[in-house]
C-alpha cells in the first residue's frame, strides 16, 4: 500500500509494527563514499530509546540497529541501505482486552474503517514505535548534511503549558527533557510526575532549528521546502499543529511588521523562519510542532466496540505520560530527511548549471 515512503531523491521507506518482530527502514538515494557505521546511527537512536528515565515508558528496548546492506568497508556504496531494529520487550497480553474496542484518541477506529482489520497490539503500524525507523534514517540524512556543515537541533519548547524562556542550546542534552532552559526543567519534571499519579497525560511544543542551510533549497508550488517540512512533521504520530517562523502570530501582524527587511548585510530579522516562497533564504530554518497528550491513559474512557456497543475502558500497558521528550529526536530526524532530500535536488541543479563534466577513467593527460 502507498504511504510508507517519503522523499524524492533521498527516499525513506519504513516497515514494522509496535509489537511485531522488528522495525526498520530502507533508505535509497544516499550518495556513495560517506563514512557510516552502526555506532553512528545508534547514537541517534539512543536519544529516542524508551525506558532511559522514570519520566518515560518503562518498556525496555535496546533499539540496537543492524546495517543489512548499502555499506561496504565503512563507506556507503550508493545502493539501498537497509536497517533493522528487533523488538525485545514485547508484552502484547496487556492489549488483548482491547482487541475489540476502539481506544479514544487512537487510530484504532480509522484503521479498522480503512482496512477492515487492525493490529491492536500497541497500535501496530500507527504506534509511535514506528518512529524508531525514522530516527535511524535521519542519522543517514545527518551524515549527508554534515558534509555541507548543516546542523539540525531540536528541543522541547513547552510541556503542559510550561514554556522555556531562555534558549541555551548547550543545555539541551544536559537534561532528560531536551529542554534548552534549565530553570524550567524541575517544573516540567514535577508536572510529569503529578500527571502520572493522576493517570493522565500531557502534550507540548517542539521547536527545530536548522543552521547553515544555504539559500535556494526547495521547489516551487507543490514541493516547497515549507510544504515538505509540514508533511514530514505532521506525519509523526501525536502531532496536531505546525508553524514556521512567527507562525500563527503572523496572522495578528501587519505587513510592515511581518516582513523581514533586507540590507546589504542580509536579512534584519527572521519572522519568515528561513523560507520565502517555499525556498530557503540562507537564514536559520525555524519550525515548531504542537504535540497532543498521549491518548493511552489510566482513566476510565467511554467508547464503543466493533459491534457498536457502548463500553467503558481503562487502557493498560506501559505508556509515556507525554510524547515529549522522545518525540524530539523524531522531529529532528524528519527535518534532516527533508533537508537531505532537497540538498541533493539542488546539487543536481548546480551540477547542470556548472556543466560539470563526467569523469573519463581512460582519458590520458
GUGUKE-950310 format. One record per residue: residue in one letter; x, y, z of N, C-alpha, C, O in turn. Coordinates in steps of 0.05 Angstrom, whole numbers, padded with zeros to 5 digits, always signed. Layout:
// GUGUKE-950310
AXYZXYZXYZXYZ;...
This chain:
// GUGUKE-950310
X+00017-00024+00000+00000+00000+00000+00017+00025+00000+00040+00025+00009;X+00006+00047-00010+00021+00072-00011+00022+00084+00017+00008+00076+00035;X+00040+00104+00020+00041+00119+00045+00063+00112+00063+00065+00123+00085;X+00080+00093+00056+00102+00084+00073+00129+00095+00064+00149+00088+00076;X+00129+00111+00042+00154+00121+00031+00153+00151+00030+00133+00163+00024;X+00176+00164+00037+00177+00193+00037+00203+00202+00023+00224+00189+00026;X+00201+00223+00007+00224+00235-00006+00224+00231-00036+00209+00215-00047;X+00242+00246-00050+00244+00245-00079+00271+00233-00087+00271+00211-00099;X+00293+00246-00081+00319+00234-00087+00330+00218-00063+00341+00196-00066;X+00326+00228-00039+00332+00214-00015+00306+00202-00005+00290+00216+00007;X+00302+00176-00009+00276+00164-00004+00278+00144+00020+00296+00128+00022;X+00259+00147+00037+00258+00130+00062+00232+00115+00062+00210+00126+00060;X+00234+00088+00065+00211+00071+00069+00214+00057+00095+00235+00045+00101;X+00194+00059+00113+00196+00046+00139+00177+00022+00139+00158+00020+00123;X+00183+00003+00157+00167-00021+00159+00167-00030+00188+00184-00023+00204;X+00147-00047+00195+00145-00058+00222+00123-00047+00239+00113-00025+00234;X+00116-00062+00261+00095-00054+00279+00106-00053+00308+00127-00064+00314;X+00090-00041+00325+00098-00037+00353+00105-00063+00367+00125-00065+00381;X+00089-00084+00362+00093-00110+00376+00100-00132+00356+00097-00155+00362;X+00110-00124+00332+00119-00144+00313+00147-00153+00319+00158-00146+00340;X+00159-00169+00302+00186-00179+00306+00207-00158+00305+00226-00158+00320;X+00203-00139+00287+00224-00118+00283+00212-00094+00269+00190-00096+00257;X+00227-00072+00270+00221-00048+00254+00246-00041+00239+00268-00050+00245;X+00242-00025+00218+00266-00017+00203+00259+00001+00180+00237+00011+00178;X+00279+00006+00163+00275+00023+00140+00294+00016+00118+00314+00003+00122;X+00287+00025+00094+00304+00023+00071+00308+00052+00061+00289+00066+00055;X+00333+00060+00060+00340+00087+00051+00353+00085+00024+00374+00073+00021;X+00340+00097+00004+00351+00096-00024+00358+00125-00032+00344+00144-00025;X+00380+00127-00046+00389+00154-00055+00411+00166-00039+00419+00189-00045;X+00422+00151-00020+00445+00162-00005+00470+00161-00023+00476+00140-00034;X+00484+00183-00025+00508+00184-00043+00529+00164-00033+00530+00158-00009;X+00546+00154-00051+00567+00136-00043+00591+00150-00030+00594+00174-00033;X+00606+00135-00016+00632+00145-00005+00630+00159+00021+00650+00171+00030;X+00606+00159+00035+00604+00171+00061+00611+00151+00083+00602+00128+00081;X+00626+00158+00103+00631+00140+00125+00605+00137+00140+00591+00156+00146;X+00599+00112+00148+00574+00106+00162+00578+00080+00178+00587+00060+00167;X+00570+00080+00203+00572+00056+00219+00547+00053+00236+00531+00071+00239;X+00544+00028+00247+00522+00023+00265+00524+00040+00290+00504+00049+00301;X+00548+00045+00299+00553+00062+00323+00543+00090+00319+00532+00103+00337;X+00548+00101+00295+00539+00128+00288+00508+00130+00289+00497+00149+00301;X+00495+00111+00277+00466+00111+00277+00455+00106+00305+00435+00118+00313;X+00469+00089+00320+00460+00082+00347+00459+00106+00366+00442+00108+00383;X+00478+00124+00362+00479+00148+00379+00454+00164+00376+00445+00176+00396;X+00442+00165+00353+00416+00179+00349+00393+00163+00361+00375+00175+00373;X+00394+00137+00357+00372+00120+00367+00371+00121+00398+00350+00119+00409;X+00394+00123+00410+00395+00123+00440+00381+00147+00451+00371+00147+00474;X+00379+00169+00436+00364+00193+00445+00334+00188+00447+00320+00200+00463;X+00325+00170+00430+00296+00164+00429+00289+00139+00445+00265+00135+00451;X+00308+00123+00451+00304+00096+00464+00286+00099+00489+00291+00116+00505;X+00266+00081+00492+00248+00082+00515+00262+00072+00541+00282+00057+00540;X+00251+00080+00563+00260+00070+00589+00286+00081+00599+00299+00069+00617;X+00295+00104+00589+00321+00115+00598+00318+00128+00625+00338+00130+00640;X+00294+00137+00632+00290+00150+00658+00262+00144+00668+00246+00133+00654;X+00256+00152+00693+00230+00147+00705+00208+00164+00692+00185+00161+00698;X+00216+00184+00675+00197+00201+00663+00185+00189+00638+00165+00200+00627;X+00195+00166+00629+00187+00154+00604+00174+00127+00609+00175+00116+00631;X+00162+00115+00588+00152+00088+00589+00174+00069+00599+00197+00073+00592;X+00166+00049+00614+00186+00030+00624+00189+00006+00606+00200-00014+00615;X+00178+00007+00582+00185-00013+00562+00215-00012+00557+00225+00009+00550;X+00228-00035+00560+00257-00035+00557+00265-00045+00530+00264-00069+00524;X+00273-00028+00513+00283-00035+00486+00311-00024+00482+00315+00000+00486;X+00330-00041+00474+00357-00031+00469+00358-00016+00442+00376+00001+00438;X+00339-00022+00425+00338-00009+00398+00365-00011+00384+00374+00008+00372;X+00377-00034+00385+00403-00039+00372+00399-00041+00341+00384-00059+00332;X+00412-00025+00326+00408-00025+00298+00429-00043+00284+00451-00045+00293;X+00420-00055+00263+00438-00071+00246+00436-00061+00217+00414-00056+00207;X+00459-00057+00205+00460-00049+00177+00461-00074+00160+00480-00090+00162;X+00441-00078+00143+00439-00103+00127+00451-00100+00099+00459-00119+00087;X+00451-00075+00089+00461-00071+00061+00468-00042+00057+00461-00024+00074;X+00482-00036+00035+00487-00009+00027+00512+00003+00039+00519+00026+00033;X+00527-00012+00056+00552-00002+00067+00573-00024+00065+00568-00047+00072;X+00596-00016+00054+00618-00035+00050+00644-00022+00060+00652-00001+00052;X+00657-00037+00078+00682-00028+00090+00679+00000+00101+00697+00017+00099;X+00656+00005+00114+00652+00030+00129+00643+00053+00112+00640+00076+00122;X+00638+00049+00086+00630+00070+00068+00604+00063+00054+00599+00040+00047;X+00587+00083+00050+00562+00079+00034+00570+00073+00005+00589+00084-00006;X+00554+00055-00007+00560+00046-00034+00543+00060-00055+00549+00057-00079;X+00523+00074-00047+00504+00087-00066+00480+00069-00070+00461+00078-00084;X+00480+00045-00059+00457+00027-00062+00439+00029-00038+00446+00042-00018;X+00415+00018-00039+00396+00020-00016+00409+00010+00010+00421-00011+00011;X+00405+00027+00031+00415+00020+00057+00391+00009+00073+00371+00023+00078;X+00393-00017+00081+00372-00029+00097+00381-00030+00126+00402-00040+00133;X+00363-00021+00144+00369-00020+00173+00346-00036+00187+00323-00033+00179;X+00353-00051+00207+00333-00066+00222+00338-00064+00252+00361-00064+00261;X+00317-00061+00267+00317-00060+00296+00297-00080+00307+00273-00077+00303;X+00306-00100+00322+00288-00120+00332+00275-00112+00358+00288-00100+00375;X+00249-00118+00361+00235-00114+00386+00243-00136+00405+00245-00159+00398;X+00248-00128+00430+00257-00148+00451+00238-00149+00475+00237-00170+00487;X+00225-00127+00482+00209-00126+00506+00180-00122+00499+00168-00102+00507;X+00169-00142+00486+00141-00140+00477+00123-00154+00498+00128-00177+00506;X+00102-00140+00507+00082-00152+00525+00054-00147+00514+00039-00129+00522;X+00047-00164+00494+00022-00160+00479-00003-00167+00495-00024-00158+00488;X+00000-00183+00516-00024-00192+00530-00040-00169+00543-00064-00171+00546;X-00025-00148+00549-00039-00124+00561-00059-00112+00542-00077-00098+00551;X-00057-00118+00516-00075-00106+00497-00098-00124+00489-00116-00116+00474;X-00098-00150+00497-00119-00168+00489-00147-00159+00498-00166-00163+00483;X-00150-00147+00522-00177-00137+00529-00187-00115+00511-00211-00108+00511;X-00169-00103+00495-00176-00080+00478-00179-00088+00449-00183-00070+00432;X-00177-00113+00442-00176-00121+00414-00202-00116+00399-00202-00113+00374;X-00224-00114+00414-00250-00110+00401-00262-00083+00407-00286-00078+00402;X-00246-00064+00418-00256-00037+00425-00238-00016+00412-00215-00022+00405;X-00249+00007+00408-00234+00029+00396-00225+00048+00418-00242+00060+00431;X-00199+00051+00422-00189+00069+00442-00192+00098+00434-00183+00106+00412;X-00204+00115+00451-00207+00143+00444-00179+00156+00439-00160+00151+00454;X-00178+00173+00419-00153+00187+00413-00133+00172+00397-00113+00183+00387;X-00138+00146+00393-00120+00129+00377-00130+00126+00348-00152+00135+00341;X-00115+00112+00332-00122+00107+00304-00138+00081+00301-00142+00072+00278;X-00146+00069+00323-00160+00043+00322-00184+00044+00303-00187+00028+00285;X-00201+00064+00307-00226+00066+00291-00220+00071+00262-00232+00058+00245;X-00202+00090+00256-00197+00097+00228-00182+00075+00213-00188+00070+00190;X-00164+00061+00226-00150+00038+00213-00170+00016+00207-00169+00003+00186;X-00188+00011+00226-00208-00010+00223-00227-00003+00199-00233-00021+00183;X-00235+00022+00198-00252+00030+00176-00238+00029+00149-00250+00024+00128;X-00212+00035+00149-00197+00034+00123-00191+00006+00114-00195-00001+00090;X-00181-00011+00132-00171-00037+00124-00189-00060+00131-00187-00082+00119;X-00208-00056+00150-00225-00078+00158-00211-00097+00177-00222-00118+00184;X-00187-00090+00184-00171-00106+00203-00151-00087+00215-00143-00068+00203;X-00143-00093+00240-00122-00076+00253-00106-00092+00272-00115-00112+00284;X-00081-00084+00276-00063-00096+00295-00067-00081+00321-00058-00058+00324;X-00081-00093+00340-00089-00079+00365-00066-00079+00385-00068-00065+00405;X-00044-00093+00379-00022-00095+00399-00005-00068+00399+00013-00065+00383;X-00013-00051+00417+00002-00026+00419-00002-00006+00397+00012+00014+00395;X-00022-00011+00380-00027+00007+00358-00015-00001+00332-00020+00011+00311;X+00000-00023+00332+00011-00033+00307+00027-00013+00291+00047-00002+00302;X+00020-00008+00267+00034+00010+00249+00030+00039+00257+00047+00056+00251;X+00008+00045+00271+00002+00072+00279+00016+00080+00304+00013+00103+00313;X+00030+00062+00317+00043+00067+00342+00067+00086+00339+00079+00088+00317;X+00072+00101+00360+00096+00118+00360+00121+00102+00357+00142+00114+00351;X+00120+00076+00362+00144+00060+00360+00154+00058+00331+00178+00053+00326;X+00136+00063+00312+00145+00063+00284+00167+00084+00279+00183+00081+00261;X+00167+00105+00296+00186+00127+00291+00215+00120+00296+00233+00135+00289;X+00220+00096+00309+00248+00088+00313+00262+00085+00286+00285+00091+00283;X+00247+00076+00265+00258+00074+00239+00264+00101+00226+00284+00103+00211;X+00248+00121+00232+00253+00148+00222+00279+00159+00233+00294+00173+00219;X+00283+00154+00259+00307+00165+00272+00332+00152+00260+00353+00165+00256;X+00330+00126+00254+00353+00112+00241+00358+00124+00213+00381+00129+00206;X+00337+00129+00198+00340+00141+00171+00351+00169+00174+00367+00178+00157;X+00342+00183+00194+00351+00211+00199+00380+00213+00205+00393+00233+00199;X+00391+00191+00216+00420+00191+00222+00436+00191+00196+00457+00203+00194;X+00426+00176+00176+00439+00176+00150+00437+00204+00137+00456+00213+00125;X+00413+00216+00139+00410+00243+00129+00429+00262+00142+00440+00280+00130;X+00433+00258+00168+00452+00275+00183+00480+00274+00171+00494+00294+00170;X+00489+00250+00163+00515+00246+00151+00518+00263+00125+00539+00274+00120;X+00496+00263+00110+00497+00279+00085+00499+00309+00091+00516+00323+00080;X+00483+00318+00110+00483+00346+00117+00510+00355+00130+00518+00378+00126;X+00523+00337+00144+00549+00344+00156+00569+00351+00135+00587+00368+00141;X+00567+00340+00112+00586+00346+00090+00584+00375+00081+00603+00386+00069;X+00561+00387+00087+00557+00415+00079+00553+00433+00104+00543+00455+00102;X+00561+00422+00127+00561+00437+00152+00533+00448+00159+00530+00470+00170;X+00513+00432+00153+00485+00439+00161+00479+00424+00187+00482+00400+00189;X+00470+00439+00207+00465+00428+00233+00435+00431+00240+00424+00453+00237;X+00423+00409+00249+00394+00410+00257+00392+00404+00287+00403+00384+00296;X+00378+00421+00301+00376+00419+00330+00347+00420+00338+00332+00439+00331;X+00338+00400+00353+00310+00400+00363+00310+00402+00393+00328+00392+00406;X+00289+00413+00404+00287+00415+00433+00258+00420+00442+00241+00427+00426;X+00254+00415+00468+00227+00420+00480+00224+00449+00486+00238+00460+00503;X+00205+00462+00473+00199+00490+00477+00179+00494+00500+00180+00513+00515;X+00160+00475+00501+00139+00477+00522+00129+00449+00529+00129+00431+00512;X+00121+00445+00553+00109+00420+00563+00086+00426+00582+00090+00437+00603;X+00062+00417+00574+00039+00421+00591+00035+00450+00599+00025+00456+00621;X+00041+00469+00581+00038+00497+00587+00062+00511+00599+00062+00535+00601;X+00082+00496+00608+00106+00507+00619+00125+00512+00596+00133+00493+00582;X+00133+00537+00591+00149+00544+00567+00177+00553+00575+00181+00567+00594;X+00196+00544+00558+00224+00554+00561+00225+00583+00554+00215+00592+00533;X+00238+00598+00571+00240+00627+00567+00268+00635+00556+00270+00653+00540;X+00288+00621+00565+00315+00626+00556+00326+00603+00540+00328+00580+00551;X+00332+00607+00515+00341+00586+00497+00372+00584+00498+00385+00601+00487;X+00382+00563+00511+00410+00558+00512+00415+00530+00500+00409+00510+00513;X+00425+00529+00476+00428+00504+00462+00447+00485+00476+00446+00461+00472;X+00465+00495+00492+00484+00479+00507+00470+00462+00529+00481+00442+00538;X+00446+00470+00536+00432+00457+00558+00415+00433+00548+00406+00417+00565;X+00410+00431+00522+00391+00412+00512+00396+00383+00520+00378+00369+00530;X+00421+00374+00518+00427+00346+00524+00438+00342+00552+00448+00321+00559;X+00434+00363+00569+00442+00361+00597+00419+00353+00615+00423+00348+00639;X+00395+00350+00603+00372+00342+00619+00355+00322+00603+00356+00323+00578;X+00339+00305+00616+00324+00284+00602+00301+00294+00585+00290+00278+00570;X+00294+00320+00587+00272+00330+00572+00280+00345+00547+00264+00356+00532;X+00307+00346+00541+00317+00361+00518+00307+00390+00518+00300+00400+00497;X+00307+00402+00542+00297+00429+00545+00321+00449+00545+00340+00443+00560;X+00320+00471+00530+00342+00490+00530+00343+00510+00553+00361+00526+00555;X+00323+00508+00570+00321+00527+00593+00321+00510+00619+00301+00499+00627;X+00345+00509+00632+00347+00492+00655+00330+00501+00679+00324+00485+00697;X+00322+00526+00679+00306+00537+00701+00278+00525+00702+00266+00525+00724;X+00268+00516+00679+00240+00506+00679+00239+00475+00680+00218+00463+00682;X+00262+00462+00677+00263+00433+00677+00251+00420+00702+00234+00402+00700;X+00258+00430+00726+00246+00419+00751+00215+00421+00751+00202+00402+00760;X+00204+00443+00741+00175+00446+00740+00163+00426+00720+00142+00415+00725;X+00177+00422+00698+00167+00402+00678+00167+00374+00689+00148+00359+00686;X+00188+00367+00703+00191+00340+00715+00169+00336+00736+00156+00315+00737;X+00164+00357+00752+00143+00355+00773+00116+00351+00760+00099+00337+00771;X+00111+00365+00738+00085+00363+00724+00082+00335+00713+00060+00324+00715;X+00102+00323+00702+00101+00296+00691+00094+00276+00713+00077+00259+00710;X+00108+00279+00735+00104+00260+00758+00076+00263+00769+00063+00243+00776;X+00066+00287+00772+00039+00292+00782+00018+00281+00763-00002+00269+00771;X+00022+00286+00737+00003+00276+00716+00002+00246+00716-00019+00234+00712;X+00025+00233+00720+00025+00203+00721+00008+00193+00745-00007+00174+00742;X+00011+00206+00768-00004+00198+00791-00034+00201+00786-00050+00186+00797;X-00041+00220+00769-00070+00225+00763-00080+00206+00742-00104+00205+00736;X-00062+00190+00730-00069+00172+00709-00075+00185+00683-00090+00175+00666;X-00064+00209+00679-00069+00225+00655-00044+00229+00638-00024+00217+00643;X-00046+00247+00619-00023+00253+00601-00023+00282+00593-00043+00296+00597;X-00001+00292+00582+00002+00320+00574+00016+00322+00547+00030+00304+00539;X+00012+00344+00534+00025+00350+00509+00046+00371+00511+00055+00378+00533;X+00055+00382+00489+00075+00403+00489+00082+00414+00462+00068+00408+00442;X+00103+00429+00460+00112+00441+00435+00142+00435+00431+00158+00439+00449;X+00149+00427+00407+00176+00422+00399+00185+00442+00379+00170+00448+00360;X+00209+00453+00382+00220+00471+00362+00244+00459+00350+00261+00447+00364;X+00247+00461+00324+00270+00450+00310+00283+00473+00294+00269+00487+00279;X+00309+00477+00297+00324+00498+00283+00346+00485+00266+00360+00468+00276;X+00348+00493+00242+00369+00484+00224+00387+00507+00217+00379+00527+00206;X+00413+00504+00223+00433+00524+00218+00451+00516+00194+00456+00493+00190;X+00460+00536+00180+00478+00531+00158+00464+00523+00132+00477+00514+00113;X+00438+00525+00131+00423+00518+00107+00428+00539+00085+00423+00562+00090;X+00438+00531+00062+00443+00550+00041+00417+00561+00029+00396+00548+00030;X+00418+00584+00017+00395+00595+00003+00390+00578-00022+00409+00569-00035;X+00365+00574-00029+00358+00560-00054+00347+00532-00052+00340+00520-00072;X+00345+00522-00027+00334+00495-00024+00303+00497-00025+00291+00514-00012;X+00291+00479-00040+00262+00479-00042+00254+00481-00071+00268+00492-00088;X+00230+00471-00078+00220+00472-00105+00195+00489-00106+00182+00492-00085;X+00187+00500-00129+00164+00517-00130+00138+00501-00127+00137+00477-00132;X+00117+00515-00119+00089+00506-00118+00085+00482-00099+00083+00487-00074;X+00084+00457-00108+00076+00435-00091+00099+00422-00075+00093+00409-00055;X+00123+00426-00083+00146+00414-00069+00162+00435-00054+00186+00433-00052;X+00148+00456-00044+00162+00476-00028+00176+00463-00004+00166+00443+00006;X+00198+00474+00004+00212+00464+00027+00193+00466+00052+00193+00447+00068;X+00178+00487+00054+00160+00490+00076+00138+00469+00075+00130+00458+00096;X+00128+00463+00051+00107+00443+00048+00117+00415+00056+00103+00399+00069;X+00141+00408+00047+00153+00382+00053+00159+00379+00083+00156+00358+00095;X+00167+00401+00096+00172+00401+00124+00146+00397+00139+00144+00382+00159;X+00125+00410+00130+00098+00406+00142+00089+00377+00140+00079+00366+00159;X+00092+00366+00116+00083+00338+00112+00100+00319+00130+00089+00301+00142;X+00126+00324+00130+00144+00306+00146+00137+00307+00175+00135+00286+00188;X+00134+00330+00186+00130+00333+00215+00101+00326+00222+00097+00315+00244;X+00082+00332+00205+00054+00325+00212+00049+00295+00208+00028+00285+00215;X+00067+00281+00195+00064+00252+00193+00072+00237+00218+00068+00213+00220;X+00085+00251+00237+00093+00239+00262+00068+00235+00280+00052+00254+00282;X+00064+00211+00291+00041+00207+00309+00041+00228+00332+00062+00235+00342;X+00017+00237+00339+00012+00256+00361+00016+00286+00353+00011+00303+00369;X+00026+00291+00329+00030+00319+00320+00003+00331+00310-00010+00319+00292;X-00005+00353+00321-00031+00365+00314-00029+00394+00303-00049+00406+00296;X-00005+00405+00302-00002+00432+00292+00027+00437+00283+00046+00424+00292;X+00030+00456+00264+00056+00461+00251+00058+00491+00247+00039+00505+00238;X+00082+00502+00253+00087+00531+00249+00114+00535+00237+00133+00519+00240;X+00116+00557+00222+00142+00565+00211+00147+00594+00220+00130+00611+00218;X+00171+00599+00231+00178+00626+00239+00159+00637+00259+00154+00626+00280;X+00147+00661+00252+00128+00673+00270+00102+00657+00272+00087+00661+00291;X+00098+00640+00253+00075+00621+00253+00048+00635+00256+00043+00654+00241;X+00031+00626+00274+00004+00636+00276+00004+00665+00287-00016+00679+00283;X+00025+00673+00299+00027+00701+00309+00027+00721+00285+00019+00744+00288;X+00037+00711+00262+00038+00729+00239+00010+00738+00230+00007+00758+00217;X-00010+00722+00237-00038+00729+00230-00047+00754+00245-00067+00766+00237;X-00034+00761+00266-00041+00784+00283-00025+00809+00275-00030+00831+00285;X-00005+00805+00257+00012+00828+00250+00004+00842+00224-00011+00831+00208;X+00014+00866+00221+00011+00880+00195+00035+00872+00178+00055+00863+00187;X+00031+00877+00152+00053+00870+00133+00079+00884+00140+00101+00873+00137;X+00077+00909+00149+00100+00925+00156+00115+00913+00180+00139+00917+00184;X+00100+00898+00197+00112+00885+00220+00123+00857+00213+00143+00848+00223;X+00108+00843+00196+00115+00815+00190+00138+00812+00170+00154+00794+00173;X+00139+00830+00151+00161+00828+00130+00188+00830+00143+00193+00846+00162;X+00207+00814+00133+00235+00815+00143+00251+00834+00125+00256+00827+00102;X+00259+00858+00135+00274+00877+00119+00301+00864+00110+00312+00847+00124;X+00311+00874+00087+00336+00863+00076+00355+00886+00073+00349+00907+00061;X+00379+00883+00083+00401+00902+00080+00424+00889+00064+00423+00865+00058;X+00444+00905+00058+00467+00894+00043+00481+00872+00060+00495+00855+00048;X+00477+00873+00086+00490+00853+00103+00472+00828+00106+00481+00807+00117;X+00447+00829+00095+00430+00806+00097+00403+00813+00109+00396+00837+00111;X+00387+00793+00117+00361+00798+00129+00365+00809+00158+00383+00801+00172;X+00347+00827+00165+00349+00841+00191+00334+00827+00213+00338+00833+00237;X+00315+00809+00206+00302+00792+00226+00293+00767+00211+00297+00764+00187;X+00279+00749+00225+00273+00723+00213+00245+00713+00221+00242+00690+00230;X+00225+00730+00218+00198+00721+00223+00189+00700+00202+00170+00685+00207;X+00202+00700+00179+00195+00681+00157+00205+00653+00164+00197+00634+00150;X+00221+00650+00184+00231+00624+00192+00251+00612+00172+00254+00587+00171;X+00264+00629+00156+00285+00619+00138+00275+00610+00111+00290+00597+00096;X+00249+00616+00105+00238+00608+00079+00220+00629+00067+00204+00641+00082;X+00223+00635+00042+00206+00653+00027+00198+00639+00001+00215+00630-00014;X+00172+00639-00005+00163+00625-00029+00168+00595-00027+00168+00581-00048;X+00172+00585-00003+00178+00556+00000+00206+00549-00006+00213+00525-00008;X+00224+00569-00009+00252+00564-00015+00269+00577+00007+00263+00599+00016;X+00290+00564+00015+00306+00573+00037+00320+00599+00030+00328+00604+00007;X+00323+00617+00050+00335+00643+00047+00364+00644+00054+00378+00664+00049;X+00374+00624+00067+00401+00624+00078+00402+00630+00107+00423+00628+00120;X+00379+00638+00118+00377+00642+00147+00372+00615+00161+00367+00595+00148;X+00371+00616+00187+00365+00592+00202+00335+00584+00196+00318+00601+00196;X+00330+00558+00192+00303+00549+00189+00292+00545+00218+00305+00534+00235;X+00268+00554+00222+00255+00552+00249+00227+00541+00245+00210+00555+00233;X+00222+00517+00255+00195+00506+00254+00187+00495+00282+00204+00489+00298;X+00161+00494+00286+00151+00483+00312+00127+00464+00307+00113+00467+00287;X+00124+00445+00325+00101+00427+00323+00087+00426+00350+00100+00427+00371;X+00061+00425+00349+00045+00421+00373+00039+00391+00376+00030+00378+00357;X+00046+00380+00399+00043+00351+00405+00020+00347+00424+00020+00358+00446;X+00001+00330+00417-00022+00326+00434-00014+00307+00457+00006+00294+00457;X-00031+00306+00478-00026+00287+00500-00028+00258+00490-00044+00252+00473;X-00012+00241+00502-00013+00212+00495-00042+00203+00501-00052+00207+00523;X-00055+00189+00482-00083+00181+00486-00087+00157+00505-00108+00153+00515;X-00065+00142+00509-00067+00119+00528-00064+00129+00556-00043+00136+00565;X-00087+00129+00571-00087+00139+00598-00100+00119+00617-00115+00101+00608;X-00094+00121+00642-00105+00102+00662-00131+00112+00675-00138+00103+00696;X-00145+00130+00661-00171+00139+00670-00193+00125+00654-00188+00118+00630;X-00216+00120+00665-00238+00108+00650-00246+00126+00627-00248+00151+00630;X-00251+00114+00604-00259+00129+00580-00283+00115+00566-00284+00090+00565;X-00301+00130+00556-00324+00119+00541-00317+00115+00512-00304+00131+00500;X-00325+00092+00501-00320+00086+00473-00341+00065+00464-00360+00060+00478;X-00336+00054+00440-00353+00032+00430-00336+00009+00421-00312+00013+00416;X-00347-00015+00419-00332-00038+00409-00339-00041+00380-00353-00026+00368;X-00328-00062+00368-00331-00067+00339-00360-00074+00332-00367-00074+00308;X-00377-00079+00352-00405-00085+00347-00422-00059+00350-00446-00059+00346;X-00409-00037+00357-00423-00012+00360-00435-00008+00388-00450+00010+00392;X-00428-00026+00406-00439-00025+00434-00422-00006+00451-00398-00006+00449;X-00435+00011+00467-00421+00029+00484-00408+00014+00508-00421-00002+00521;X-00383+00020+00512-00368+00008+00534-00350+00029+00548-00346+00051+00537;X-00340+00022+00571-00321+00039+00585-00295+00023+00589-00296+00000+00597;X-00272+00036+00583-00247+00022+00584-00226+00038+00600-00228+00062+00603;X-00206+00023+00610-00182+00035+00620-00159+00022+00605-00157-00003+00605;X-00142+00038+00592-00121+00027+00575-00098+00017+00593-00087+00032+00608;X-00091-00009+00589-00068-00020+00604-00043-00017+00587-00042-00002+00567;X-00022-00031+00596+00004-00029+00582+00022-00008+00593+00015+00005+00613;X+00045-00005+00581+00065+00014+00590+00066+00038+00571+00072+00035+00548;X+00061+00062+00582+00059+00085+00564+00073+00109+00576+00077+00112+00600;X+00082+00127+00558+00093+00152+00566+00071+00170+00576+00048+00168+00568;X+00077+00188+00595+00058+00208+00603+00056+00230+00581+00035+00242+00578;X+00078+00234+00567+00079+00253+00545+00097+00242+00523+00116+00228+00529;X+00090+00249+00498+00108+00241+00476+00134+00256+00478+00155+00247+00467;X+00134+00278+00493+00159+00292+00499+00172+00279+00523+00158+00274+00542;X+00198+00273+00522+00218+00284+00504+00225+00266+00480+00241+00273+00463;X+00213+00241+00479+00223+00222+00459+00215+00229+00431+00227+00218+00412;X+00197+00248+00428+00190+00257+00401+00209+00278+00390+00209+00283+00366;X+00226+00289+00407+00246+00309+00399+00265+00298+00378+00268+00310+00357;X+00278+00275+00383+00296+00264+00362+00281+00255+00337+00293+00254+00315;X+00255+00249+00339+00240+00241+00315+00235+00266+00298+00239+00265+00273;X+00227+00288+00310+00223+00313+00295+00249+00322+00282+00250+00331+00259;X+00271+00320+00297+00297+00327+00287+00304+00310+00263+00315+00320+00243;X+00299+00284+00264+00305+00266+00242+00289+00273+00217+00300+00272+00195;X+00264+00279+00221+00247+00285+00197+00256+00310+00183+00255+00312+00159;X+00264+00331+00199+00275+00355+00186+00301+00349+00171+00305+00359+00149;X+00318+00332+00182+00342+00324+00169+00336+00309+00143+00350+00314+00122;X+00316+00292+00143+00309+00277+00119+00300+00296+00097+00308+00292+00074;X+00283+00315+00104+00274+00334+00084+00297+00351+00073+00299+00355+00049;X+00314+00360+00091+00337+00377+00082+00356+00361+00064+00367+00372+00045;X+00361+00336+00071+00379+00320+00055+00368+00316+00027+00382+00317+00007;X+00342+00311+00026+00329+00307+00000+00331+00332-00017+00338+00330-00041;X+00324+00355-00005+00325+00380-00021+00353+00389-00027+00358+00402-00047;X+00372+00382-00010+00400+00388-00016+00409+00373-00040+00422+00385-00058;X+00403+00348-00042+00411+00331-00065+00398+00341-00090+00410+00341-00112;X+00373+00350-00088+00359+00361-00111+00372+00386-00121+00375+00391-00145;X+00380+00404-00102+00392+00429-00110+00420+00424-00122+00428+00438-00140;X+00435+00405-00111+00461+00398-00121+00460+00389-00150+00478+00394-00166;X+00438+00375-00157+00434+00367-00185+00431+00391-00203+00442+00392-00225;X+00416+00411-00194+00413+00436-00210+00440+00450-00213+00447+00458-00235;X+00455+00452-00191+00481+00466-00192+00500+00452-00210+00516+00465-00224;X+00500+00425-00210+00518+00410-00227+00513+00415-00256+00531+00418-00272;X+00487+00417-00263+00480+00423-00291+00487+00451-00298+00497+00457-00320;X+00481+00470-00280+00487+00498-00286+00516+00503-00290+00524+00520-00306;X+00533+00487-00276+00562+00490-00279+00573+00473-00302+00597+00474-00308;X+00555+00457-00314+00563+00439-00336+00587+00421-00327+00607+00419-00341;X+00584+00410-00303+00606+00393-00293+00609+00368-00310+00589+00354-00314;X+00632+00364-00321+00636+00341-00340+00636+00314-00325+00643+00313-00301;X+00629+00293-00339+00632+00266-00328+00661+00258-00328+00675+00265-00347;X+00670+00244-00308+00698+00235-00307+00703+00214-00329+00686+00197-00335;X+00727+00215-00341+00735+00195-00361+00758+00179-00350+00780+00189-00349;X+00752+00154-00342+00773+00138-00329+00796+00132-00348+00819+00130-00339;X+00791+00130-00373+00812+00122-00392+00826+00146-00406+00844+00142-00422;X+00817+00170-00399+00829+00193-00412+00858+00197-00402+00864+00195-00378;X+00876+00203-00421+00904+00207-00415+00910+00237-00416+00902+00250-00435;X+00926+00246-00397+00934+00274-00398+00956+00278-00419+00966+00301-00422;
